[in-house]
Amino acid sequence: SVGLALVLLRTHIVQVLMGLELMLNAANVNLVVFSLRDSALIRGQVLGLFIVLIAVAEAAVALALVFQVYRYFKTAHIDELNQIK
């Protein structure tokens, strides 16, 4: 819920990305905990590993986009970017 609050309430792009990462990590923790309940199933842990890999790729691409937006518009606030349109 903290990640969702960051995504919905913050206006800085980096804070929104941190909220997305928090939500991905929360899903990861749930998958690993539920897969530990049944030791014969390792699917949850493997899916958790894939989510970590996707989160790293998403963070790298998103930060590259944020740097380019900041370099071009000289702002990283979502509200100001909407006004620039």
Secondary structure as UniProt FT lines:
FT   HELIX           2..9
FT   HELIX           13..37
FT   TURN            39..40
FT   HELIX           43..73
FT   HELIX           78..84
//
